[in-house]
Amino acid sequence: MRILLIEDEVILLDGIQAGLRLSGDIVDAVGNCADGYAALSTSTFDAVILDVMLPDGSGLDLLARIRAEGNETPVLLLTALDEIRDRVNGLDRGADDHLGKPFDLEELGARLRAIVRRRAGRTQPNLLHGRIILNPASLEVHVADKLIHLSRREFAVLASLMERPGTIRSKDFLEDQLYGWQEEVESNAVEVHIHNLRSKIGRDAIETVRGAGYRMRTP
């Protein structure tokens, strides 16, 4: 997943980034409402982790603003454990979930996967396509019951394609799923990952739509 983290506590921000990156996620981080709004206005994310108390305003006001503008990106609020009012207001303003501080990074990852899954209309935790089974929690892929070893970015490309099997994913879209703001994008990175995936999961599994991008081929 590509995650936007809006948090002003540097130690907490660094810890969340490190933990989620170990799980294979791309995490872009900002420290205030203004930068968070700018990021959401210019980039696409799978989910947002939003602190309620930020130096230039309330995360709840930012949440209400993006929801009023039609932004449906799943949002998980970070709140103090005793601030029930913030949690209730956040849910009423459009948050998908909340987590009280302090929290466990494994629980944070599980909650993020859950809200992304719900927003996509799925109840099944795994992604299924023909003989391919992708487990977002364990970062494992099986093809016909055989475990396939993928790199972190190969896994991200496959997950993006399997999330919407009939949807064409453009090269630009897939690059956004693979690289954060501070990472340099190699010109042929997507093509290389698609080539590697085809060699591992089957050459006919991924279809190239000329001039548009890639999608999973109907099993």
N, C-alpha and C positions, 0 to 999 in steps of 0.2 A: 504494500500500500504506500501511496504518497501522502504524508501527513503534514498538516500545518500546525505547529505548536506556537501558541500565543501565551507567553509566560515571562514575567520580569525577574523572577528569582533565578540568578545565574546558576547556582549550584543545582537547583532542581531541573532547570532547563538542560544543563549538560548531562545530568543523569538520565533524564527521559530520552534525550537524543541517543546517547550511547546504548541504552537498553533496547530501544526499538530498532536501531540499526543492526544490532546483533540478531534480531529476529527477521532481518531482511527488508525492513521498511526504509523508505526514503523520508527523512524528516527535515523540513525547512522550519526555521524558528525566527520569531520576532518577539519584541518585548513590550509592545504597547498596542492600543486599539487602532491608532492611525495606520501603523505598518501592517497590522492584521487585515484591516479593511482593504488596503492597497493590494496586498497579496491575493486576497479572495477576489478582487476585481480584475486581476490580470492573469491568474493562474488557476488550474484545475487541481483539486485535491480529492482524495478518497474520503478523508475525514479531517476534522479539526479538534484539537485539544485546546480548550479555552479556559484560562484562569478568570475568575470573577473579579478579583481586585487587581487593576492595572494602573500604572502611574498616570495615565492621561484620561481615565474614565472607568466605567464599569463594563466588564465583559458582557453583562446582561443587555446593556444598551447596544453594544456591537451586534450581539446575537439578534436582537429585535430588528435592527437595521437591515441586516443581510436577509433575514426571512421576509421582511416587507418588500424587498427588491426581488424576491423569487429565488434566492439562492438556497438550494435544498441539500447542500453538503452536510452529511451527518456531523453533529457537534456533541462532544463530550465535555461537560463542565468540570473544572477542578474547584472544589469548595472546601472551606473549613468544616470540620466534622460537626460543629455545633451550629452552623448557619443553616438551619432548616428553611428559613424564609428564602435564602438565595437559591436553594435547591428547588423549592416549589416554584419560585418565580422563573427560574431557568427553564424548567419543564413546560410551564405555561407559555413561555415566550418562544418555544420551538426547539429546545435542546432535546437530544435523543437519549441522553443518559447523563449521569453525574458520578463523580468519585470524590470521596472525602480525603483530605490530606491528614496524615501521611497515608500512602497507599503502596501496594505491591506492584512492581512492574509487570509481572505475569498477569495479574488481574487487569491492569490497564490494557495490555495487548489483547486479552480475551474480550474485554468490553468493546474495544475498537472494532475487532472482527465482527462482533455481534451486531453493532449498529450499522456497519457497512452491509452486512448480510441482509438485515431487515430492510434497509433502504432499497436494496436491489430486488426485494420481494422473494428472497430465498429463505427457507427454513432449514435446509440441509447444510451442515457446516462444510462439507466437502464440495468441490466443484467436479461435476461428472460430464464426460463427453465421450460417448462410445465406450471404448475400452480404457480410457484415460481417467484416472482418479487423482485429483490434486487436493492435498490437505494443507490449508493455509496456516494451521496452528503448528504442525510439525515440520512444515516446509518439505514435505515428501510428495513425490509423484510416482504412481504405479501405472504401468501399461500392461494390461492382461496379467495382473497380479505380480508383475515383476517390478522391483524397485529401480527407478531410473535416477541417476545422479545428475543434478543440474546445478549450474552456478547460480548465484543470487540473482543476477540479471536475467538469465535464461528463465528462471522460475517466475520472475516478475512479468516478463513478456507473455509467457504461457498463461499465467493467472489472469492477465488483462484480456487476453483473447477468449479464454474459457468463461469469463464473467458474463460476456455478451456474445455467445457463439455465432449468432447471425449478423452481428454488427461488424462493419469494416473499421479497423483501427488504423489510422494514418500513421506514417512514420513519425510525424511531429508529436502526435499523441503518445506514442510508445516511448519516445525520447523523454517526454515529461514524466512518464511513470518510472523511468530508469535513473534519472539524474536530478540531484538537487541543485539549488542555485549556485553553489560554490564548486560544482563539478564540471569539468570540461567534457563536452560531448564530442566523441569521435564521429566523423562524417558517415562512416559505414557501419556504425555499431549495431544498429537494428538489423541490418542485412546479415551481419555475422551471427547474431543471436538466433535469428530465424533459421539460418543454415544449420547451426549446431542443434537446434531443437528438432529439425526434420530428421537429422541423422540419428537422434536418440529416441524419438517417439513415433517415427514413421514419416516418410517423405510426402505422403499424401494427406497428412493430418492438417497442415496449414496451407490455405489457399492464398495465392497472390492475386490481388485484384488490381490489374494494371492501371497505374495513374492514381490509385486511391489508397491502397494499403494492404492489409492482411486480415484474414478471418479464419475461424475454424471451419474446415470442410465438413459438410453434413456426413455423419457416419454412414 
